[in-house]
């Protein structure tokens, strides 16, 4: 269930057009998972690049080619509800 919660939360962040909170995710799920469960799960540990590699490695190996490259883009997509500041500009 832990991986499911992580995937659920990341999918929620990707598709959300407004303020993203654990409370609103819980409400979207009709309370099936409480906002406390989501918050505890996401703050239980520090996620690293190793975690990402473990998730994507099987897919990368399936499509791996000698002349290919893997690009990670950490661009933050602008949302209508986001104001520009020193961190996000």
Jmol script that loads the backbone (N, CA, C; Angstrom):
load data "model"
ATOM      1  N   UNK A   1       0.816  -1.208   0.000  1.00  0.00           N
ATOM      2  CA  UNK A   1       0.000   0.000   0.000  1.00  0.00           C
ATOM      3  C   UNK A   1       0.851   1.260   0.000  1.00  0.00           C
ATOM      4  N   UNK A   2       2.071   1.209   0.518  1.00  0.00           N
ATOM      5  CA  UNK A   2       2.901   2.399   0.569  1.00  0.00           C
ATOM      6  C   UNK A   2       3.192   2.942  -0.818  1.00  0.00           C
ATOM      7  N   UNK A   3       3.567   2.064  -1.753  1.00  0.00           N
ATOM      8  CA  UNK A   3       3.839   2.518  -3.116  1.00  0.00           C
ATOM      9  C   UNK A   3       2.564   3.061  -3.753  1.00  0.00           C
ATOM     10  N   UNK A   4       1.445   2.450  -3.452  1.00  0.00           N
ATOM     11  CA  UNK A   4       0.173   2.927  -3.981  1.00  0.00           C
ATOM     12  C   UNK A   4      -0.128   4.340  -3.489  1.00  0.00           C
ATOM     13  N   UNK A   5       0.140   4.614  -2.210  1.00  0.00           N
ATOM     14  CA  UNK A   5      -0.092   5.950  -1.665  1.00  0.00           C
ATOM     15  C   UNK A   5       0.819   6.971  -2.337  1.00  0.00           C
ATOM     16  N   UNK A   6       2.070   6.604  -2.554  1.00  0.00           N
ATOM     17  CA  UNK A   6       3.003   7.515  -3.208  1.00  0.00           C
ATOM     18  C   UNK A   6       2.548   7.813  -4.627  1.00  0.00           C
ATOM     19  N   UNK A   7       2.167   6.787  -5.373  1.00  0.00           N
ATOM     20  CA  UNK A   7       1.691   6.976  -6.745  1.00  0.00           C
ATOM     21  C   UNK A   7       0.404   7.796  -6.777  1.00  0.00           C
ATOM     22  N   UNK A   8      -0.491   7.528  -5.848  1.00  0.00           N
ATOM     23  CA  UNK A   8      -1.738   8.268  -5.769  1.00  0.00           C
ATOM     24  C   UNK A   8      -1.454   9.743  -5.515  1.00  0.00           C
ATOM     25  N   UNK A   9      -0.559  10.044  -4.592  1.00  0.00           N
ATOM     26  CA  UNK A   9      -0.241  11.422  -4.260  1.00  0.00           C
ATOM     27  C   UNK A   9       0.452  12.130  -5.428  1.00  0.00           C
ATOM     28  N   UNK A  10       1.381  11.468  -6.084  1.00  0.00           N
ATOM     29  CA  UNK A  10       2.060  12.108  -7.216  1.00  0.00           C
ATOM     30  C   UNK A  10       1.095  12.332  -8.382  1.00  0.00           C
ATOM     31  N   UNK A  11       0.208  11.385  -8.644  1.00  0.00           N
ATOM     32  CA  UNK A  11      -0.811  11.582  -9.686  1.00  0.00           C
ATOM     33  C   UNK A  11      -1.702  12.775  -9.338  1.00  0.00           C
ATOM     34  N   UNK A  12      -2.061  12.882  -8.078  1.00  0.00           N
ATOM     35  CA  UNK A  12      -2.877  14.008  -7.608  1.00  0.00           C
ATOM     36  C   UNK A  12      -2.151  15.333  -7.838  1.00  0.00           C
ATOM     37  N   UNK A  13      -0.869  15.388  -7.521  1.00  0.00           N
ATOM     38  CA  UNK A  13      -0.104  16.621  -7.713  1.00  0.00           C
ATOM     39  C   UNK A  13      -0.006  16.993  -9.192  1.00  0.00           C
ATOM     40  N   UNK A  14       0.146  16.002 -10.044  1.00  0.00           N
ATOM     41  CA  UNK A  14       0.269  16.257 -11.477  1.00  0.00           C
ATOM     42  C   UNK A  14      -1.033  16.812 -12.062  1.00  0.00           C
ATOM     43  N   UNK A  15      -2.161  16.264 -11.651  1.00  0.00           N
ATOM     44  CA  UNK A  15      -3.433  16.654 -12.273  1.00  0.00           C
ATOM     45  C   UNK A  15      -4.127  17.812 -11.572  1.00  0.00           C
ATOM     46  N   UNK A  16      -3.709  18.174 -10.386  1.00  0.00           N
ATOM     47  CA  UNK A  16      -4.381  19.218  -9.626  1.00  0.00           C
ATOM     48  C   UNK A  16      -4.130  20.588 -10.247  1.00  0.00           C
ATOM     49  N   UNK A  17      -5.183  21.375 -10.406  1.00  0.00           N
ATOM     50  CA  UNK A  17      -5.071  22.722 -10.973  1.00  0.00           C
ATOM     51  C   UNK A  17      -5.138  23.813  -9.911  1.00  0.00           C
ATOM     52  N   UNK A  18      -5.413  23.459  -8.682  1.00  0.00           N
ATOM     53  CA  UNK A  18      -5.523  24.455  -7.614  1.00  0.00           C
ATOM     54  C   UNK A  18      -4.540  24.168  -6.499  1.00  0.00           C
ATOM     55  N   UNK A  19      -4.923  24.536  -5.301  1.00  0.00           N
ATOM     56  CA  UNK A  19      -4.110  24.298  -4.119  1.00  0.00           C
ATOM     57  C   UNK A  19      -4.084  22.798  -3.827  1.00  0.00           C
ATOM     58  N   UNK A  20      -2.900  22.222  -3.771  1.00  0.00           N
ATOM     59  CA  UNK A  20      -2.758  20.781  -3.541  1.00  0.00           C
ATOM     60  C   UNK A  20      -2.467  20.535  -2.064  1.00  0.00           C
ATOM     61  N   UNK A  21      -3.371  19.850  -1.390  1.00  0.00           N
ATOM     62  CA  UNK A  21      -3.186  19.523   0.021  1.00  0.00           C
ATOM     63  C   UNK A  21      -3.597  18.077   0.277  1.00  0.00           C
ATOM     64  N   UNK A  22      -3.080  17.526   1.343  1.00  0.00           N
ATOM     65  CA  UNK A  22      -3.475  16.172   1.741  1.00  0.00           C
ATOM     66  C   UNK A  22      -4.961  16.139   2.090  1.00  0.00           C
ATOM     67  N   UNK A  23      -5.468  17.230   2.646  1.00  0.00           N
ATOM     68  CA  UNK A  23      -6.892  17.308   3.000  1.00  0.00           C
ATOM     69  C   UNK A  23      -7.770  17.255   1.760  1.00  0.00           C
ATOM     70  N   UNK A  24      -7.391  17.996   0.708  1.00  0.00           N
ATOM     71  CA  UNK A  24      -8.211  17.964  -0.509  1.00  0.00           C
ATOM     72  C   UNK A  24      -8.104  16.623  -1.230  1.00  0.00           C
ATOM     73  N   UNK A  25      -6.941  15.978  -1.149  1.00  0.00           N
ATOM     74  CA  UNK A  25      -6.819  14.634  -1.723  1.00  0.00           C
ATOM     75  C   UNK A  25      -7.723  13.663  -0.979  1.00  0.00           C
ATOM     76  N   UNK A  26      -7.733  13.743   0.334  1.00  0.00           N
ATOM     77  CA  UNK A  26      -8.602  12.876   1.132  1.00  0.00           C
ATOM     78  C   UNK A  26     -10.069  13.111   0.776  1.00  0.00           C
ATOM     79  N   UNK A  27     -10.445  14.369   0.618  1.00  0.00           N
ATOM     80  CA  UNK A  27     -11.830  14.689   0.245  1.00  0.00           C
ATOM     81  C   UNK A  27     -12.162  14.131  -1.137  1.00  0.00           C
ATOM     82  N   UNK A  28     -11.207  14.198  -2.065  1.00  0.00           N
ATOM     83  CA  UNK A  28     -11.418  13.664  -3.409  1.00  0.00           C
ATOM     84  C   UNK A  28     -11.659  12.157  -3.357  1.00  0.00           C
ATOM     85  N   UNK A  29     -11.033  11.505  -2.367  1.00  0.00           N
ATOM     86  CA  UNK A  29     -11.179  10.054  -2.208  1.00  0.00           C
ATOM     87  C   UNK A  29     -12.324   9.687  -1.267  1.00  0.00           C
ATOM     88  N   UNK A  30     -13.188  10.656  -0.985  1.00  0.00           N
ATOM     89  CA  UNK A  30     -14.323  10.460  -0.079  1.00  0.00           C
ATOM     90  C   UNK A  30     -13.891   9.936   1.284  1.00  0.00           C
ATOM     91  N   UNK A  31     -12.700  10.339   1.731  1.00  0.00           N
ATOM     92  CA  UNK A  31     -12.213   9.963   3.056  1.00  0.00           C
ATOM     93  C   UNK A  31     -11.706   8.542   3.178  1.00  0.00           C
ATOM     94  N   UNK A  32     -11.598   7.813   2.051  1.00  0.00           N
ATOM     95  CA  UNK A  32     -11.091   6.431   2.112  1.00  0.00           C
ATOM     96  C   UNK A  32      -9.675   6.389   2.681  1.00  0.00           C
ATOM     97  N   UNK A  33      -8.883   7.414   2.393  1.00  0.00           N
ATOM     98  CA  UNK A  33      -7.566   7.580   2.999  1.00  0.00           C
ATOM     99  C   UNK A  33      -7.587   8.952   3.660  1.00  0.00           C
ATOM    100  N   UNK A  34      -7.287   9.011   4.952  1.00  0.00           N
ATOM    101  CA  UNK A  34      -7.358  10.283   5.661  1.00  0.00           C
ATOM    102  C   UNK A  34      -6.177  11.177   5.303  1.00  0.00           C
ATOM    103  N   UNK A  35      -6.352  12.473   5.518  1.00  0.00           N
ATOM    104  CA  UNK A  35      -5.248  13.394   5.247  1.00  0.00           C
ATOM    105  C   UNK A  35      -4.066  13.119   6.166  1.00  0.00           C
ATOM    106  N   UNK A  36      -4.341  12.625   7.384  1.00  0.00           N
ATOM    107  CA  UNK A  36      -3.252  12.266   8.305  1.00  0.00           C
ATOM    108  C   UNK A  36      -2.441  11.091   7.767  1.00  0.00           C
ATOM    109  N   UNK A  37      -3.103  10.098   7.178  1.00  0.00           N
ATOM    110  CA  UNK A  37      -2.390   8.956   6.595  1.00  0.00           C
ATOM    111  C   UNK A  37      -1.475   9.425   5.460  1.00  0.00           C
ATOM    112  N   UNK A  38      -1.971  10.318   4.632  1.00  0.00           N
ATOM    113  CA  UNK A  38      -1.189  10.824   3.510  1.00  0.00           C
ATOM    114  C   UNK A  38       0.015  11.611   4.019  1.00  0.00           C
ATOM    115  N   UNK A  39      -0.224  12.511   4.975  1.00  0.00           N
ATOM    116  CA  UNK A  39       0.852  13.330   5.529  1.00  0.00           C
ATOM    117  C   UNK A  39       1.912  12.466   6.197  1.00  0.00           C
ATOM    118  N   UNK A  40       1.487  11.502   7.013  1.00  0.00           N
ATOM    119  CA  UNK A  40       2.455  10.610   7.688  1.00  0.00           C
ATOM    120  C   UNK A  40       3.257   9.806   6.675  1.00  0.00           C
ATOM    121  N   UNK A  41       2.587   9.302   5.651  1.00  0.00           N
ATOM    122  CA  UNK A  41       3.276   8.506   4.632  1.00  0.00           C
ATOM    123  C   UNK A  41       4.342   9.327   3.921  1.00  0.00           C
ATOM    124  N   UNK A  42       3.987  10.526   3.468  1.00  0.00           N
ATOM    125  CA  UNK A  42       4.922  11.338   2.692  1.00  0.00           C
ATOM    126  C   UNK A  42       6.051  11.909   3.540  1.00  0.00           C
ATOM    127  N   UNK A  43       5.846  12.048   4.846  1.00  0.00           N
ATOM    128  CA  UNK A  43       6.906  12.592   5.703  1.00  0.00           C
ATOM    129  C   UNK A  43       7.675  11.502   6.454  1.00  0.00           C
ATOM    130  N   UNK A  44       7.346  10.245   6.198  1.00  0.00           N
ATOM    131  CA  UNK A  44       7.977   9.132   6.922  1.00  0.00           C
ATOM    132  C   UNK A  44       9.449   8.956   6.564  1.00  0.00           C
ATOM    133  N   UNK A  45       9.824   9.380   5.368  1.00  0.00           N
ATOM    134  CA  UNK A  45      11.214   9.211   4.956  1.00  0.00           C
ATOM    135  C   UNK A  45      11.575  10.222   3.885  1.00  0.00           C
ATOM    136  N   UNK A  46      12.860  10.365   3.663  1.00  0.00           N
ATOM    137  CA  UNK A  46      13.366  11.248   2.624  1.00  0.00           C
ATOM    138  C   UNK A  46      13.512  10.445   1.335  1.00  0.00           C
ATOM    139  N   UNK A  47      12.845  10.898   0.282  1.00  0.00           N
ATOM    140  CA  UNK A  47      12.945  10.214  -0.997  1.00  0.00           C
ATOM    141  C   UNK A  47      14.170  10.731  -1.751  1.00  0.00           C
ATOM    142  N   UNK A  48      14.892   9.829  -2.393  1.00  0.00           N
ATOM    143  CA  UNK A  48      16.144  10.178  -3.059  1.00  0.00           C
ATOM    144  C   UNK A  48      16.109   9.757  -4.521  1.00  0.00           C
ATOM    145  N   UNK A  49      17.196  10.058  -5.224  1.00  0.00           N
ATOM    146  CA  UNK A  49      17.301   9.635  -6.620  1.00  0.00           C
ATOM    147  C   UNK A  49      17.347   8.109  -6.726  1.00  0.00           C
ATOM    148  N   UNK A  50      17.801   7.450  -5.680  1.00  0.00           N
ATOM    149  CA  UNK A  50      17.803   5.980  -5.682  1.00  0.00           C
ATOM    150  C   UNK A  50      16.365   5.447  -5.764  1.00  0.00           C
ATOM    151  N   UNK A  51      15.457   6.066  -5.033  1.00  0.00           N
ATOM    152  CA  UNK A  51      14.049   5.659  -5.091  1.00  0.00           C
ATOM    153  C   UNK A  51      13.492   5.820  -6.497  1.00  0.00           C
ATOM    154  N   UNK A  52      13.839   6.932  -7.130  1.00  0.00           N
ATOM    155  CA  UNK A  52      13.398   7.156  -8.505  1.00  0.00           C
ATOM    156  C   UNK A  52      13.957   6.089  -9.435  1.00  0.00           C
ATOM    157  N   UNK A  53      15.244   5.780  -9.298  1.00  0.00           N
ATOM    158  CA  UNK A  53      15.876   4.793 -10.164  1.00  0.00           C
ATOM    159  C   UNK A  53      15.240   3.410  -9.987  1.00  0.00           C
ATOM    160  N   UNK A  54      14.938   3.040  -8.764  1.00  0.00           N
ATOM    161  CA  UNK A  54      14.298   1.743  -8.509  1.00  0.00           C
ATOM    162  C   UNK A  54      12.964   1.665  -9.243  1.00  0.00           C
ATOM    163  N   UNK A  55      12.236   2.787  -9.285  1.00  0.00           N
ATOM    164  CA  UNK A  55      10.940   2.807  -9.967  1.00  0.00           C
ATOM    165  C   UNK A  55      11.068   2.768 -11.481  1.00  0.00           C
ATOM    166  N   UNK A  56      12.019   3.501 -12.039  1.00  0.00           N
ATOM    167  CA  UNK A  56      12.089   3.613 -13.495  1.00  0.00           C
ATOM    168  C   UNK A  56      13.020   2.601 -14.159  1.00  0.00           C
ATOM    169  N   UNK A  57      13.881   1.962 -13.399  1.00  0.00           N
ATOM    170  CA  UNK A  57      14.875   1.057 -13.977  1.00  0.00           C
ATOM    171  C   UNK A  57      14.251  -0.031 -14.868  1.00  0.00           C
ATOM    172  N   UNK A  58      13.197  -0.723 -14.435  1.00  0.00           N
ATOM    173  CA  UNK A  58      12.620  -1.760 -15.309  1.00  0.00           C
ATOM    174  C   UNK A  58      12.142  -1.203 -16.654  1.00  0.00           C
ATOM    175  N   UNK A  59      11.570  -0.011 -16.644  1.00  0.00           N
ATOM    176  CA  UNK A  59      11.100   0.606 -17.884  1.00  0.00           C
ATOM    177  C   UNK A  59      12.289   1.001 -18.753  1.00  0.00           C
ATOM    178  N   UNK A  60      13.307   1.589 -18.130  1.00  0.00           N
ATOM    179  CA  UNK A  60      14.501   2.001 -18.869  1.00  0.00           C
ATOM    180  C   UNK A  60      15.158   0.798 -19.528  1.00  0.00           C
ATOM    181  N   UNK A  61      15.264  -0.297 -18.802  1.00  0.00           N
ATOM    182  CA  UNK A  61      15.906  -1.491 -19.360  1.00  0.00           C
ATOM    183  C   UNK A  61      15.125  -2.063 -20.543  1.00  0.00           C
ATOM    184  N   UNK A  62      13.800  -1.935 -20.524  1.00  0.00           N
ATOM    185  CA  UNK A  62      12.985  -2.435 -21.636  1.00  0.00           C
ATOM    186  C   UNK A  62      13.238  -1.663 -22.917  1.00  0.00           C
ATOM    187  N   UNK A  63      13.459  -0.369 -22.809  1.00  0.00           N
ATOM    188  CA  UNK A  63      13.601   0.466 -24.003  1.00  0.00           C
ATOM    189  C   UNK A  63      15.041   0.908 -24.250  1.00  0.00           C
ATOM    190  N   UNK A  64      15.957   0.376 -23.484  1.00  0.00           N
ATOM    191  CA  UNK A  64      17.362   0.765 -23.576  1.00  0.00           C
ATOM    192  C   UNK A  64      17.932   0.492 -24.965  1.00  0.00           C
ATOM    193  N   UNK A  65      18.667   1.486 -25.483  1.00  0.00           N
ATOM    194  CA  UNK A  65      19.358   1.371 -26.767  1.00  0.00           C
ATOM    195  C   UNK A  65      20.740   1.986 -26.616  1.00  0.00           C
ATOM    196  N   UNK A  66      21.640   1.555 -27.433  1.00  0.00           N
ATOM    197  CA  UNK A  66      23.024   2.033 -27.376  1.00  0.00           C
ATOM    198  C   UNK A  66      23.134   3.536 -27.634  1.00  0.00           C
ATOM    199  N   UNK A  67      22.284   4.064 -28.525  1.00  0.00           N
ATOM    200  CA  UNK A  67      22.397   5.468 -28.919  1.00  0.00           C
ATOM    201  C   UNK A  67      21.344   6.366 -28.248  1.00  0.00           C
ATOM    202  N   UNK A  68      20.793   5.938 -27.141  1.00  0.00           N
ATOM    203  CA  UNK A  68      19.743   6.699 -26.462  1.00  0.00           C
ATOM    204  C   UNK A  68      20.299   7.432 -25.240  1.00  0.00           C
ATOM    205  N   UNK A  69      19.520   8.392 -24.754  1.00  0.00           N
ATOM    206  CA  UNK A  69      19.885   9.074 -23.515  1.00  0.00           C
ATOM    207  C   UNK A  69      18.627   9.266 -22.676  1.00  0.00           C
ATOM    208  N   UNK A  70      18.819   9.445 -21.390  1.00  0.00           N
ATOM    209  CA  UNK A  70      17.719   9.639 -20.450  1.00  0.00           C
ATOM    210  C   UNK A  70      17.819  11.056 -19.914  1.00  0.00           C
ATOM    211  N   UNK A  71      16.738  11.818 -20.033  1.00  0.00           N
ATOM    212  CA  UNK A  71      16.735  13.216 -19.607  1.00  0.00           C
ATOM    213  C   UNK A  71      15.711  13.389 -18.487  1.00  0.00           C
ATOM    214  N   UNK A  72      16.145  13.997 -17.382  1.00  0.00           N
ATOM    215  CA  UNK A  72      15.240  14.342 -16.287  1.00  0.00           C
ATOM    216  C   UNK A  72      15.026  15.848 -16.318  1.00  0.00           C
ATOM    217  N   UNK A  73      13.801  16.261 -16.358  1.00  0.00           N
ATOM    218  CA  UNK A  73      13.461  17.672 -16.410  1.00  0.00           C
ATOM    219  C   UNK A  73      12.783  18.049 -15.107  1.00  0.00           C
ATOM    220  N   UNK A  74      13.398  18.945 -14.342  1.00  0.00           N
ATOM    221  CA  UNK A  74      12.819  19.345 -13.063  1.00  0.00           C
ATOM    222  C   UNK A  74      12.081  20.677 -13.165  1.00  0.00           C
ATOM    223  N   UNK A  75      11.580  20.980 -14.354  1.00  0.00           N
ATOM    224  CA  UNK A  75      10.831  22.209 -14.571  1.00  0.00           C
ATOM    225  C   UNK A  75       9.535  22.181 -13.768  1.00  0.00           C
ATOM    226  N   UNK A  76       9.225  23.296 -13.143  1.00  0.00           N
ATOM    227  CA  UNK A  76       7.958  23.437 -12.434  1.00  0.00           C
ATOM    228  C   UNK A  76       6.966  24.085 -13.381  1.00  0.00           C
ATOM    229  N   UNK A  77       5.878  23.391 -13.653  1.00  0.00           N
ATOM    230  CA  UNK A  77       4.862  23.921 -14.556  1.00  0.00           C
ATOM    231  C   UNK A  77       4.040  24.979 -13.831  1.00  0.00           C
ATOM    232  N   UNK A  78       3.832  26.097 -14.494  1.00  0.00           N
ATOM    233  CA  UNK A  78       3.065  27.188 -13.905  1.00  0.00           C
ATOM    234  C   UNK A  78       1.597  26.793 -13.785  1.00  0.00           C
ATOM    235  N   UNK A  79       1.018  27.153 -12.652  1.00  0.00           N
ATOM    236  CA  UNK A  79      -0.411  26.956 -12.437  1.00  0.00           C
ATOM    237  C   UNK A  79      -1.060  28.326 -12.265  1.00  0.00           C
ATOM    238  N   UNK A  80      -2.317  28.415 -12.580  1.00  0.00           N
ATOM    239  CA  UNK A  80      -3.031  29.682 -12.464  1.00  0.00           C
ATOM    240  C   UNK A  80      -3.005  30.220 -11.033  1.00  0.00           C
ATOM    241  N   UNK A  81      -2.953  29.329 -10.056  1.00  0.00           N
ATOM    242  CA  UNK A  81      -2.989  29.745  -8.650  1.00  0.00           C
ATOM    243  C   UNK A  81      -1.605  30.036  -8.066  1.00  0.00           C
ATOM    244  N   UNK A  82      -0.533  29.942  -8.877  1.00  0.00           N
ATOM    245  CA  UNK A  82       0.820  30.132  -8.378  1.00  0.00           C
ATOM    246  C   UNK A  82       1.286  31.550  -8.610  1.00  0.00           C
ATOM    247  N   UNK A  83       1.769  32.183  -7.536  1.00  0.00           N
ATOM    248  CA  UNK A  83       2.344  33.525  -7.651  1.00  0.00           C
ATOM    249  C   UNK A  83       3.862  33.412  -7.755  1.00  0.00           C
ATOM    250  N   UNK A  84       4.449  34.298  -8.528  1.00  0.00           N
ATOM    251  CA  UNK A  84       5.908  34.311  -8.677  1.00  0.00           C
ATOM    252  C   UNK A  84       6.539  34.845  -7.397  1.00  0.00           C
ATOM    253  N   UNK A  85       7.664  34.208  -6.985  1.00  0.00           N
ATOM    254  CA  UNK A  85       8.422  34.676  -5.827  1.00  0.00           C
ATOM    255  C   UNK A  85       9.898  34.353  -6.048  1.00  0.00           C
ATOM    256  N   UNK A  86      10.726  34.511  -5.013  1.00  0.00           N
ATOM    257  CA  UNK A  86      12.161  34.281  -5.175  1.00  0.00           C
ATOM    258  C   UNK A  86      12.483  32.836  -5.564  1.00  0.00           C
ATOM    259  N   UNK A  87      11.691  31.893  -5.094  1.00  0.00           N
ATOM    260  CA  UNK A  87      11.940  30.486  -5.360  1.00  0.00           C
ATOM    261  C   UNK A  87      11.333  30.064  -6.687  1.00  0.00           C
ATOM    262  N   UNK A  88      10.122  30.497  -6.932  1.00  0.00           N
ATOM    263  CA  UNK A  88       9.414  30.109  -8.152  1.00  0.00           C
ATOM    264  C   UNK A  88       9.259  31.331  -9.040  1.00  0.00           C
ATOM    265  N   UNK A  89      10.003  31.336 -10.159  1.00  0.00           N
ATOM    266  CA  UNK A  89       9.915  32.503 -11.052  1.00  0.00           C
ATOM    267  C   UNK A  89      10.077  32.051 -12.498  1.00  0.00           C
TER     268      UNK A  89
END
end "model"
wireframe off; spacefill off
backbone 0.3
color backbone group
